């Protein structure tokens, strides 16, 4: 497609406004949606995010979208390779940077920014009658773990993360989008606000914004739909039907999130539903990435020191400590240090070598970029020596038994010194404190917690003895390999864990596009 034709197609694309955009997973999926002629169905006219590093990531992606698909400048790849800085990249393409800065905005949504945001959206939407509002408010306070940690705090019910959806709702009231998509965590189903069901309140408010926004027009109402249930009635809404299981739609991850589709009631349109697609396994998703070892924290790291620390597991008499378990002998043999580690383990803690082969699975094939010269964000974090031995045991256990070990499966000498470890061994709490991502299954949910200690995200290969890298987590989230995450590694993990998988968002975008196709311009 020529540049002129590409620009004309962009002008015809449906505008999309993305709130609480994070690093842009939802917006990326909408940008990837194309018609049968390869023309983009959507253009991100406003993406709002307040976090500094997430916004830097978002801005760079909006910059890349100023160029036709597959025609990003060579200088972008030079930036990824570390040959030029981000500022130099922007300076070489000032027009693209200018337009990206108009759409990727760093703003904290709230009463103080309401008038500003209202004006921005009005200008960017223009006179379009067919556009979409997408996004979801920060969801930590709704999550099951988040609530269990915060319940003892007197200000929990007043936490802004409970009510940020009202900012989303206010924008609905102000701009009357024909369709919106709101995403949030499954934990919202059991969360409460002021002692009442949070999801019941949110469903009511999204259906009739005037119930929460006093000056919202009384005639502005929405019908809410599920992305997975064809027979969902217009009248009664069962919130459980809003849950989307990503692994059922081609995503290599058991990620269960709520997606609420709202269609303005005056539009006689009903959305379609997501199609079932077989998901790739963890090994299919990340197995082609270079093997690397974990690093040693708390002491000087080297390949030799790392091997010496792992070697200590050979003297633990694992077979005896497993007390006659059926798997004891096999695991003890597999933990023979020379066979498992000395021969197979990598020596480097990071790699920039980009794999030469494109993944075979349809969902993963689109993540590959043959123009990439280097792989970014594939660096292992460092762990304490005691945790390294636990990772080695856990990955070996998973390899031999086909499941991730619980604390009750660990030999006594590898148990962490934690006050709740006995409760974990009896299954009363956090019994899966060390969780291996099994090679032949989809991964568990990639969450922002991956930025912490990595215990829930152990690589399936015992010889690598580590938790997942940012790039591996991004693959499981279906971010393209050329997607750059700004900030320190902790911030990168956080961005990846909180994002909507772009390949799932692309499927949602195609449903939204069908809705907008059916909307007349005079409505």
Order of alpha helices (4+ residues) and beta strands (2+ residues): alpha-beta-alpha-beta-alpha-alpha-alpha-alpha-beta-alpha-beta-alpha-alpha-alpha-beta-beta-beta-alpha-beta-beta-beta-alpha-beta-alpha-alpha-alpha-alpha-beta-alpha-alpha-alpha-alpha-alpha
